[in-house]
Amino acid sequence: MSFAADIDDIAMASEAGPGDYFELLKPRVMSLVVFTALAGMLLAPVHLNPVLAAFSLLLIAIGAGASGALNMWYDADIDLLMTRTAGRPIPTGRIQPKEALAFGLILSIFSVCALALVANVFAALALAFTIFFYVVVYTMWLKRSTPQNIVIGGAAGAFPPMVGYAAATGSVSFSSFVLFAIIFLWTPPHFWALALLKSKEFAKAGIPMMPNVKGEAHTRLEILLYSLVLVPVGVAPWLLGFASLTYGILSIVLGALFLVAAIRVYRIDQGKPAEVAAKQLFAFSILYLTLLFAEFIAEFGFGFAARLF
């Protein structure tokens, strides 16, 4: 029976193509990690070797992808119960759980060890901690045990700017921590807007998201409160002097629009209008973070180019 099972595993594993393994890496999340890590790297007040910087970013991306693969391995049971995730490679049987586990572990070890060689040991340890935090602290513990899962676990998604800065300097700075704080405070209103839309699916999967545990009214209040804190922190890089006036104006405008969207979610509490408001906040939150960090990259990128020449 064991031999037959092994044959079945091999046959099923052969159905997986490169695209399935790439999907395991959570490419959309991985792209956000690269984007924010690049901002942290360019923020560093040091000369960057462009080749080593590019390899460092690639390894940070691989580490993020490894986290995604391990997350999908552990969450395969609940992914199967949600329409948003049921089409992933493991629930559909295109990739076996043990293959995803091996894939994630190999990429984790490779990315951390290689980053130690390409950049420095501190950056490698920061990357290792980020992977550990996302996989063990968030995925294995917080996600299934507390409605604060996305608050505490959101730190994993906020670490990349600090890892990027560490890859360039071998240390972290207050400015890199501010970038961390922006992402950390952005995560709850962003994800809770989705949770409002998918509360029934989260309940079906047994995930204690805020709307299912504390109720939708409390969730909408939390979204507003986090948004009120996020907006001034989003402006902080300009106020603290390490971002330009252009960034300051952009962050104020985007912050005001973010707050308007959060207020609409708070005030509209039922029916189709409430669903529309949550969708709009979720979509705009992505645009908010993207534009802020794009401006960072544009500003710091000019400084990086100037240092090259």
N, C-alpha and C positions, 0 to 999 in steps of 0.2 A: 504493500500500500504506500509506503514511503517513497519507493522508486517511482510508482505511478504518479504520485503527487509532484515529485520533482520534474517528471516529464511534462506534466500539466503546467507547472510554473514556467518551464522553459518555453513551452508553446505560447503561453500567454504573454511572456516577456517579449517574444519575437514580434508581437503586434505593435510595440512601442517604436515610434520613430523619433528623429532628432527634435521635431517640434513638440513632442510630448515631454521630453526631458527639459526642453527650454521652458515649457509652461510650468514645470515644477519650480523653476527659479523665481516665479512671480515677477515677470518682466516689468510690469507697470510699477510695482513697488521698488524693484531694483533700479529703474530709471530715476525715480525720485531720490533714492539713496545716492546715486552717482551725482545727480544735480546738486544736492545739498552738501555732499562731501567736497565737491569741486569748489563751492563757495567758501567753505572752511579752509581749503588748501590755498586758494588765491588770497584769502585774508591774511595769511601768514606773512610777516614782514621780513622775508628771507629770499635769497635767490633760489629759484626752483630749476632744477634740471628738467626740461620738458619731457624727456624720455622716461626718466624715473618717475616723474609726476604722473604720466600717462599709465605706466605700469602699476603704480600705487592705486590709482583710481580703478583700474581693471580688477585688481585684487580685492579692493573694497567691494566692488560690484559682485565678484564671485562669492565673497563672504556673505553678502546680503542674499544672493541667490541660494546659497547653502542653507541659510536660515529658513527661506521660503520652502525649500524641499523638505526640511525636517518638520516644519509646521504642517505641511500637507500630509506627511507620513503620520504624524500623531493625531491630526484632526480628521483623518479619512472617514471615521464613523459619523461625525456630525456633518461633514461636507456632503455626505450622501443624502442627508435629510433636508438640505436647503437648495432651492432652485438656483440661487446665485453661485453655488459651488458644486452642484451635483455633476456638472460636466467636466470636472477636473480629471486628470489622468488616472488617479488611484480609484476614486469611486466608480469610474466607468470600466475599470479593469484593464486599461491599456498599459499601466505600470503596476507591478506588484509592490506592496508596502515595503518588503525587505529590500527591494531594489532602490526605492526612494530613500530609505534609511541609509543604505551604503553610499548612494550618490551624494546625499547631504553631508555625511560624515567625512567622506574623502575630500569634497570641496572645502569643507570647513578647515580641516587640517592643512590642506594645501594653501589656502588663502592666507591663513595666519602665519604659517612658516615662511611662505614666500614674501609676505609683507615685512617680516622681520629682516630678511636679507635685502630687499629692494629699498625699504625706507629705514625703519629702526624698530627696536624691540618694544618700545613704549607704544607705538602705533599698533603693532601686532597684538599686544596685550589688550589694547582698547578695542580692537576688532574682535578678539576672542571673547571679551566681556560682553560686547554687543550681541554676538551670536548666542552666548549663554543666556543673556537676559531675555532675548526674544523667544528662544526655544524652551528653556526650562522655567524661567520666572513667569513669563507671560503665557505661553502656549500650554505648558503642562500644569501650571498652578493657577494663576490669576483668572484666565479666560473662563474656566468652568466653576470658579468658586466665589467670585465677588462681582457686584455691579460696578466696582471701581477698576475692573480689569483694564479698560482702555485708558484710564487715567494714569495708573502706575505703569502698565505695560507700554503706554505710548512713549515712554522714555527710550525704548529700543529704537523707535523710528526717529528720535531726536538726536541720537548720538553721532550720526555720520558727519556733521560739520566739525565736531570735535576730533573725530578719527582722521578726517582730512587734514585738519590743522596739525594734529600730532604727526601725521606722515611727513609733513613739511618741516616741522620744527623739533620733534621729539618731546613736545610738551603740549599743554593746553593753555588757553588764555581766557581772560574775562570776556573779550569780544567773541570768542568761539562759544563760550557759555551762553551769551545772549542769543546767538543763532539757535543753540539747543533750546533755549527757553521759548523762542517763537514757535518752533515746531511742537514742543511739548504742550504748550497752551492751545495751539491750533487743533491738536488731535481730538480732544473730547467733543467740541462742537461739530467738527467735521464728521466724526464717526457716529455720534449720537443722532445727527440728522438722518443718517442711513438707518440707524437702529429704529427710529420712529417709523420709517417706511417698511422695515422688515421685522417688526416686533413679533409677528406671528411665527415667522420662520425661526427666529432665535428661540422662541418659547418651545417650538416643536423639537429643536435640537438640544434643549436643556441648557442653553447658555444664559446665564443670569445678567442679561443686558439691562441697563438702567430703566428703560420703559417697562420691562417685564417685572422688575423687582420694586421699583419706587413709583411706577406709574408715569404716564405720558406728561401730566402736568408738572411733576417734579423734574422730569427730564428737560422739558422746555425751559424751566427756570434755570437749571444747571447750564444749559446751552447759553443762555443770556449772560449769566454770571461769568462764565469762562470767556465769552466774547468781550465783555467789558474789561477784563484783565488783559486779554490778548492784544487789543487795539493799541494801548499805550506802549506795550512791550514791542510791538511791531514797529513803532516809531523810534524806539530807543536807540538803534544804531546811529541814526542821524543826531539825536539829542546828545549822545555820548561822543560824537565827533569822529566816528570811524566809517561813516557813510555820508554821501553828498546831500546837498539840498534837493537835488532831483529825487533821490531816494526818499527824503523826508516828505516831499509833496506827494509822491506816489503812495507812500505808506499811509499818509493821512487820508487821502481820497479812498484808497482801498479799505482802510479800516472803517471809515464812515459807512461805506456800502455794506461791509460785513456786518456792522452793528445794525443797520437797517434790516438786513435779512434775518438776523437773529431776533430782533424785536418782532418781526412779522410771525416768526415761528412761535414766539412766546404768546402773542396776542390771539392768533388763530388756532383754536384748539380742537376743532373737529370738522369732519366732512372733507370733501374734495379740496377746498381752499387750504386746509391744513397740510394735506399731502403735497400740494403744489409748493407751498412755502418751504417745507422740508426739502423737497427736491431742489428748489432754487438755492437754498443755503448750502446743500451738499455740493452742488455744481460750482457755486461761486467760491466756496472755500478752497477748492482745487485751484481755481484761477488766482485767488488771493496769494496762496503760497508760491505758485509758479511765477507770478509776476514779481513778487518781492525778491525771490532768489535769482531770477533772471537779471534784475537790476543789480544785485550784488555781483553777480558773475561779470556783467558788463563793466561795472566800475573797477572791480579788482582785476579783471582781465586786462584792462588797459594798463594798469599798474604793472602787471606781470610782463606784458609785452615791452613796456618801457625798460624794465629791468633786464630783459634779454638783450636789448640794444643799448 
